[in-house]
Amino acid sequence: MLNSSQLQQLQKLVGTQHVLHERDDLWVYGHDGTALMRHLPSAVVAPGSAQEVAAVIQFANQEGLKLVPRGSGTGLSGGSVALEQAVVLSMLRLNRILEIDRANMTASVEPGVITAQLHAAVEAQGLFYPPDPGSMKICTVGGNVAENAGGLRGLKYGVTRDYVMGLEVVLPEGQLMWTGSKCPKDVAGYDLKQLLVGSEGTLGIFTRILVKLLPKPKAKRTLLAVFPTMEAAAATVAAIIAAPIIPATLEFLDQITLRCVEDYAHIGLPTDAGAILLMESDGHPEVARSEAEEMGELARKHGATQVTMAQSDEEGVQLAAARRMAFPALARVRPTTVLEDVSVPRSRLVEMVQAVRRIAESSGLMIGTFGHAGDGNLHPTILLDERDGDEVRRMEGAFEQICQSALELGGTLTGEHGVGLLKRDFLERFSDPAALETMRRFRSVMDPRQVLNPGKMFHNRPRREGQLPVHPGQCEPLLEGLRP
C-alpha cells in the first residue's frame, strides 16, 4: 500500500481531489467488465494533462510503484484490474475532442473521450468513424486503442488499429513521445503506433489520439433473418460473402441468446428459432438497397423462415437492438457472466458453434453464443454463480476447451477483447516460443522496472516447468477483501 509520503506527493502532482485512497472509494476500480477477477488498487489517480501523466509515471519509477491505466473499465479480459496493489491511473479527465479536421479527414481526441460521443461529433459534420464496440456508449477511445477493439462493423471497415494515424504517448519511464502524422502515407522508421495499438497499457499511456475518418455513408439498410438452425444461418453467411457482398454488419445470435434477449427486451423475436442474423448494407442509397435485397434473397434461399427489412433508420436501430442487447440480456440470467472471445476462419464458424454446444452439454453449463459471423469472431458466454465452487471448476474446464477448440480450427485466442489477465496463461501455452520471448524482451527494454500494467498479457518471466495455468476462477484474491 502507499505510505503517507507517497500519497501526499501524488496529491501534489494532480490535485488532492483527484486522488482516491479510502477503501470505500476503491470498490468500483477493483474489477473490469468481467466482474470475475477482483483486485483492490491501493489508490486511484486521475491526471488532467499529458504532463501530469508523465509526472506520475516518473514518480512511480522513483518509488517502485506499479500503475494500471483505466478508462471506463468496460474491458473483458482483466486488463484494467490492478494486480500487485497497483495504483489505477484513471484517464477520464482527459476527455476532450481537440480537433475535427475536415480537410484531412482526421480527428484528434484525448483518451477519455467516450466512443459514441466521437461518433456523434464527426457524424454531425458528415464524417464517419467506423469502430463500434458493443460498449461504445460508455467505453473510451483510449481503451479501444489499448485493446484494439473491434465491433459490429469490423467485417467491412476493420478494427481500431485501421484508424489510428498518430499517438501521443507517455512511455514507461516518463518520456513524452509523438508517433505518426496526418499523412496517409508515412513510412519513416518503425511503425511504433501500430506496435502500441493493442499493447493493453503495457508499453505506454496514450494522452492524445489521431484517428482517420471516412465520409459518412449516404444510406443504410438493415435486415433481420430468422433461421431454424445455426447451420442454415452460417450457409447464408458463406453465400453472402461469395456473392460477393461485404456487408457493413453481419452478426448472429444462437437460440439461447435470442431467448434471453426476448425475455429481457420483448422485441418480438421467435424464441423457437435456431439462430438469427442481423445484416446491414451501407453506401450509396441504390447500392445499399440492392445489396440488402440480395442478402434477403440469399437468406430465404438458405432456409430463413422470416426476413424483415427496416423501412427507416429508426426501425433499423430497433432491429439492431437485438444484437446490441445480447450481453446485458445474458448477464441478467445468472449472478456471474464469463464472456469468451475467440476467432476462427469464417469457413469454420459452424464447427466452432457445434464445439461450444458439445462443451456446454458435457460441462452442464448454460452457454449462449453470439458474435460477428462475417469475420468468425464468436462470443460464447458462460453463465454461472461464482459462489458455487463446482460451477467455477466446470467453467474453468469449459473455458480451456473453448480456447483449445478455436486453435484446433485454425483460429486464435482473442479477436477483440485482448489477452489481459484472463488469457495470459493460454497465450504462453500456445504462442510460438520465439515470438513470446521477443514480446517479453521488448517489454523489458521498454519498461525495465515493470511499472506499467504488471502481470498482463504474459508473465514477466516464463512459468516453471509443470506449473499449471491460471484460469479465471483461480485468480486470487477472487473475492477476498472485496465484499463490503
HURA-V42981 format. One record per residue. N is the residue number from 1. SS is DSSP state (2 for helix, 1 for strand, 0 for the rest). OMEGA is omega in radians with two decimals (NA if undefined). Layout:
# HURA-V42981
{{N & SS & OMEGA} {N & SS & OMEGA}}
This chain:
# HURA-V42981
{{1 & 0 & 3.11} {2 & 0 & 2.99} {3 & 0 & -3.03} {4 & 2 & 3.13} {5 & 2 & 3.12} {6 & 2 & 3.13} {7 & 2 & -3.14} {8 & 2 & -3.14} {9 & 2 & 3.08} {10 & 2 & 3.09} {11 & 2 & 3.11} {12 & 2 & -3.08} {13 & 2 & -3.03} {14 & 2 & -3.08} {15 & 0 & -3.07} {16 & 2 & -3.08} {17 & 2 & -3.11} {18 & 2 & 3.05} {19 & 1 & 3.08} {20 & 1 & 3.13} {21 & 0 & 3.08} {22 & 0 & -3.04} {23 & 2 & -3.10} {24 & 2 & 3.14} {25 & 2 & -2.99} {26 & 2 & -3.04} {27 & 2 & -3.04} {28 & 2 & -3.14} {29 & 2 & -3.09} {30 & 2 & -3.14} {31 & 0 & 3.04} {32 & 0 & -3.07} {33 & 0 & 3.10} {34 & 0 & -3.10} {35 & 0 & -3.13} {36 & 0 & 3.12} {37 & 0 & -3.02} {38 & 0 & 3.08} {39 & 0 & -3.09} {40 & 0 & 3.07} {41 & 0 & 3.09} {42 & 0 & 3.09} {43 & 1 & 3.03} {44 & 1 & -3.13} {45 & 1 & -3.09} {46 & 0 & 3.11} {47 & 0 & -3.11} {48 & 0 & -3.14} {49 & 0 & 3.08} {50 & 2 & -3.13} {51 & 2 & 3.10} {52 & 2 & 3.06} {53 & 2 & -3.14} {54 & 2 & -3.13} {55 & 2 & 3.12} {56 & 2 & -3.14} {57 & 2 & 3.09} {58 & 2 & 3.11} {59 & 2 & 3.12} {60 & 2 & 3.08} {61 & 2 & -3.13} {62 & 2 & -3.01} {63 & 2 & -3.11} {64 & 0 & 3.13} {65 & 0 & 3.06} {66 & 0 & -3.11} {67 & 1 & 3.09} {68 & 1 & 3.11} {69 & 1 & -3.07} {70 & 1 & 3.00} {71 & 0 & 3.13} {72 & 0 & 3.12} {73 & 0 & -3.12} {74 & 0 & -3.11} {75 & 0 & -3.03} {76 & 0 & 3.12} {77 & 0 & -3.11} {78 & 0 & -3.07} {79 & 0 & -3.12} {80 & 0 & 3.08} {81 & 0 & -3.00} {82 & 0 & 3.01} {83 & 2 & 3.04} {84 & 2 & -3.14} {85 & 2 & -3.12} {86 & 0 & 3.02} {87 & 1 & 3.06} {88 & 1 & 3.10} {89 & 1 & -3.11} {90 & 1 & -3.09} {91 & 0 & -3.00} {92 & 0 & 3.08} {93 & 0 & 3.09} {94 & 0 & -2.91} {95 & 0 & -3.10} {96 & 0 & 2.88} {97 & 1 & -2.97} {98 & 1 & -3.07} {99 & 1 & 2.89} {100 & 1 & -3.03} {101 & 1 & -3.10} {102 & 0 & -3.09} {103 & 0 & -3.11} {104 & 0 & 3.10} {105 & 0 & 3.12} {106 & 1 & 2.98} {107 & 1 & 3.08} {108 & 1 & -3.05} {109 & 1 & 2.98} {110 & 0 & -2.98} {111 & 0 & -3.10} {112 & 0 & 3.10} {113 & 0 & 3.09} {114 & 1 & -3.03} {115 & 2 & -3.14} {116 & 2 & 3.09} {117 & 2 & 3.05} {118 & 2 & 3.08} {119 & 2 & -3.07} {120 & 2 & -3.08} {121 & 2 & -3.10} {122 & 2 & 3.13} {123 & 2 & 3.08} {124 & 0 & 3.10} {125 & 0 & 3.08} {126 & 0 & -3.13} {127 & 1 & -2.92} {128 & 1 & 3.01} {129 & 0 & -2.94} {130 & 0 & -3.04} {131 & 0 & -3.03} {132 & 0 & 3.10} {133 & 0 & -3.08} {134 & 0 & -3.13} {135 & 0 & -2.96} {136 & 0 & 3.14} {137 & 0 & -3.13} {138 & 0 & -3.12} {139 & 0 & -3.09} {140 & 1 & 3.11} {141 & 2 & 3.11} {142 & 2 & 3.08} {143 & 2 & 3.09} {144 & 2 & -3.14} {145 & 2 & -3.13} {146 & 2 & -3.10} {147 & 2 & -3.02} {148 & 0 & -3.04} {149 & 0 & 3.09} {150 & 0 & -3.14} {151 & 0 & -3.05} {152 & 0 & -3.10} {153 & 0 & -3.03} {154 & 2 & -3.10} {155 & 2 & -3.08} {156 & 2 & -2.94} {157 & 2 & -3.14} {158 & 0 & -3.04} {159 & 0 & -3.04} {160 & 2 & -3.13} {161 & 2 & -3.06} {162 & 2 & -3.07} {163 & 2 & 3.12} {164 & 1 & 3.14} {165 & 1 & -3.13} {166 & 1 & -3.13} {167 & 1 & 2.86} {168 & 1 & -2.98} {169 & 1 & 2.92} {170 & 1 & -3.08} {171 & 1 & -3.01} {172 & 0 & 3.08} {173 & 0 & 3.00} {174 & 0 & 3.10} {175 & 0 & 3.09} {176 & 1 & -3.06} {177 & 1 & 2.97} {178 & 1 & 3.06} {179 & 1 & 3.14} {180 & 1 & -3.12} {181 & 0 & 3.07} {182 & 0 & -3.11} {183 & 0 & 3.08} {184 & 0 & 3.07} {185 & 0 & -3.11} {186 & 0 & -3.11} {187 & 0 & 3.13} {188 & 0 & 3.10} {189 & 0 & 3.09} {190 & 0 & 3.12} {191 & 0 & -3.05} {192 & 2 & -3.10} {193 & 2 & -3.14} {194 & 2 & 3.03} {195 & 2 & -3.11} {196 & 2 & 3.09} {197 & 0 & -3.12} {198 & 0 & -3.12} {199 & 0 & 2.97} {200 & 0 & 3.06} {201 & 0 & -3.09} {202 & 0 & -3.05} {203 & 0 & -3.13} {204 & 1 & -3.14} {205 & 1 & -3.13} {206 & 1 & 3.06} {207 & 1 & 3.03} {208 & 1 & -3.04} {209 & 1 & 3.08} {210 & 1 & -3.09} {211 & 1 & 3.08} {212 & 1 & 3.07} {213 & 0 & 3.09} {214 & 1 & 2.97} {215 & 1 & 3.12} {216 & 0 & 3.11} {217 & 0 & -3.08} {218 & 0 & -3.10} {219 & 1 & 3.08} {220 & 1 & 3.07} {221 & 1 & -3.04} {222 & 1 & 3.10} {223 & 1 & 3.00} {224 & 1 & -3.12} {225 & 1 & -3.11} {226 & 1 & -3.06} {227 & 1 & 3.11} {228 & 0 & -3.11} {229 & 0 & 3.05} {230 & 2 & 3.13} {231 & 2 & 3.12} {232 & 2 & 3.09} {233 & 2 & -3.14} {234 & 2 & 3.09} {235 & 2 & 3.10} {236 & 2 & 3.10} {237 & 2 & -3.14} {238 & 2 & -3.13} {239 & 2 & 3.13} {240 & 2 & -3.13} {241 & 2 & -3.13} {242 & 2 & -3.00} {243 & 0 & -0.07} {244 & 0 & 3.02} {245 & 0 & 3.03} {246 & 0 & -3.09} {247 & 0 & 3.01} {248 & 0 & -3.14} {249 & 1 & 3.07} {250 & 1 & -2.97} {251 & 1 & 3.12} {252 & 1 & 2.98} {253 & 1 & 3.06} {254 & 1 & -3.02} {255 & 2 & -3.14} {256 & 2 & -3.09} {257 & 2 & -3.10} {258 & 2 & 3.06} {259 & 2 & 3.12} {260 & 2 & 3.12} {261 & 2 & -3.13} {262 & 2 & 3.11} {263 & 2 & -3.08} {264 & 2 & -2.95} {265 & 2 & 3.12} {266 & 0 & -3.11} {267 & 0 & 3.02} {268 & 0 & 3.11} {269 & 0 & 3.10} {270 & 0 & -3.01} {271 & 0 & 3.09} {272 & 0 & -3.13} {273 & 0 & 3.11} {274 & 0 & -3.13} {275 & 1 & 2.99} {276 & 1 & 3.04} {277 & 1 & 2.98} {278 & 1 & -3.08} {279 & 1 & 3.09} {280 & 1 & 3.02} {281 & 1 & 3.12} {282 & 1 & -3.12} {283 & 1 & 3.06} {284 & 0 & -3.06} {285 & 2 & -3.11} {286 & 2 & 3.11} {287 & 2 & 3.14} {288 & 2 & -3.13} {289 & 2 & -3.07} {290 & 2 & 3.10} {291 & 2 & 3.13} {292 & 2 & 3.12} {293 & 2 & 3.13} {294 & 2 & 3.10} {295 & 2 & 3.09} {296 & 2 & 3.11} {297 & 2 & 3.11} {298 & 2 & 3.10} {299 & 2 & 3.12} {300 & 2 & -3.14} {301 & 2 & -3.09} {302 & 0 & 2.92} {303 & 0 & 3.10} {304 & 1 & 3.13} {305 & 1 & -3.13} {306 & 1 & 3.05} {307 & 1 & -3.14} {308 & 1 & 3.09} {309 & 1 & 3.14} {310 & 0 & -3.14} {311 & 0 & 3.12} {312 & 0 & 3.09} {313 & 2 & -3.13} {314 & 2 & 3.11} {315 & 2 & 3.08} {316 & 2 & 3.09} {317 & 2 & 3.13} {318 & 2 & 3.11} {319 & 2 & -3.13} {320 & 2 & -3.12} {321 & 2 & -3.14} {322 & 2 & 3.14} {323 & 2 & -3.08} {324 & 2 & 3.11} {325 & 0 & -3.01} {326 & 2 & -3.07} {327 & 2 & 3.12} {328 & 2 & 3.13} {329 & 2 & 3.10} {330 & 2 & -3.04} {331 & 2 & -3.10} {332 & 0 & -3.04} {333 & 0 & -3.13} {334 & 0 & -3.09} {335 & 0 & -3.03} {336 & 1 & -3.12} {337 & 1 & 3.05} {338 & 1 & -3.08} {339 & 1 & -3.14} {340 & 0 & -3.13} {341 & 0 & 3.08} {342 & 1 & 3.10} {343 & 1 & 3.05} {344 & 0 & 3.00} {345 & 0 & -3.02} {346 & 2 & 3.08} {347 & 2 & 3.14} {348 & 2 & -3.06} {349 & 2 & -3.11} {350 & 2 & 3.13} {351 & 2 & 3.14} {352 & 2 & 3.10} {353 & 2 & 3.10} {354 & 2 & 3.10} {355 & 2 & 3.12} {356 & 2 & 3.11} {357 & 2 & -3.14} {358 & 2 & 3.13} {359 & 2 & 3.10} {360 & 2 & -3.13} {361 & 2 & -3.09} {362 & 2 & -3.13} {363 & 2 & -3.09} {364 & 0 & -3.12} {365 & 0 & 3.03} {366 & 1 & -3.13} {367 & 1 & 3.04} {368 & 1 & -3.09} {369 & 1 & 3.04} {370 & 1 & 3.11} {371 & 1 & -2.98} {372 & 1 & -3.05} {373 & 2 & -3.06} {374 & 2 & -3.14} {375 & 2 & 3.02} {376 & 0 & -3.12} {377 & 1 & -3.08} {378 & 1 & 3.06} {379 & 1 & 3.01} {380 & 1 & -3.02} {381 & 1 & -3.08} {382 & 1 & -3.11} {383 & 1 & -3.08} {384 & 1 & 3.04} {385 & 0 & -3.06} {386 & 0 & 3.10} {387 & 0 & 3.12} {388 & 0 & -3.07} {389 & 2 & 3.14} {390 & 2 & 3.10} {391 & 2 & 3.13} {392 & 2 & 3.13} {393 & 2 & 3.11} {394 & 2 & 3.07} {395 & 2 & 3.14} {396 & 2 & 3.12} {397 & 2 & 3.13} {398 & 2 & 3.13} {399 & 2 & -3.14} {400 & 2 & 3.14} {401 & 2 & 3.12} {402 & 2 & 3.12} {403 & 2 & -3.13} {404 & 2 & 3.13} {405 & 2 & 3.13} {406 & 2 & -3.14} {407 & 2 & 3.12} {408 & 2 & 3.13} {409 & 0 & 3.11} {410 & 0 & -3.08} {411 & 0 & -3.10} {412 & 1 & -3.02} {413 & 0 & -3.13} {414 & 0 & -3.13} {415 & 0 & -3.08} {416 & 0 & -3.09} {417 & 0 & -3.14} {418 & 0 & -3.11} {419 & 0 & 3.12} {420 & 0 & 3.08} {421 & 0 & -3.02} {422 & 0 & -3.05} {423 & 0 & -3.13} {424 & 2 & -3.07} {425 & 2 & 3.08} {426 & 2 & 3.10} {427 & 2 & -3.13} {428 & 2 & -3.11} {429 & 2 & -2.95} {430 & 2 & 3.13} {431 & 0 & 2.98} {432 & 0 & -3.07} {433 & 2 & -3.13} {434 & 2 & 3.12} {435 & 2 & -3.14} {436 & 2 & -3.14} {437 & 2 & 3.08} {438 & 2 & 3.10} {439 & 2 & -3.12} {440 & 2 & 3.13} {441 & 2 & -3.12} {442 & 2 & 3.14} {443 & 2 & 3.14} {444 & 2 & 3.10} {445 & 2 & -3.11} {446 & 2 & -3.02} {447 & 0 & -3.02} {448 & 0 & -3.14} {449 & 0 & 3.14} {450 & 0 & -3.11} {451 & 0 & -2.98} {452 & 1 & 3.01} {453 & 0 & -3.09} {454 & 0 & 3.05} {455 & 0 & -3.12} {456 & 0 & -3.14} {457 & 0 & 3.07} {458 & 0 & 3.07} {459 & 0 & 3.11} {460 & 0 & 3.08} {461 & 0 & 3.13} {462 & 0 & 3.06} {463 & 0 & 3.10} {464 & 0 & 3.11} {465 & 0 & 3.13} {466 & 0 & 3.12} {467 & 0 & -3.08} {468 & 0 & 3.09} {469 & 0 & 3.09} {470 & 0 & 3.08} {471 & 0 & -3.01} {472 & 2 & -3.14} {473 & 2 & -3.10} {474 & 2 & -3.10} {475 & 0 & -3.08} {476 & 0 & -0.11} {477 & 0 & -3.09} {478 & 0 & -3.12} {479 & 0 & -3.00} {480 & 0 & 3.05} {481 & 0 & -3.08} {482 & 0 & 3.08} {483 & 0 & 3.13} {484 & 0 & NA}}
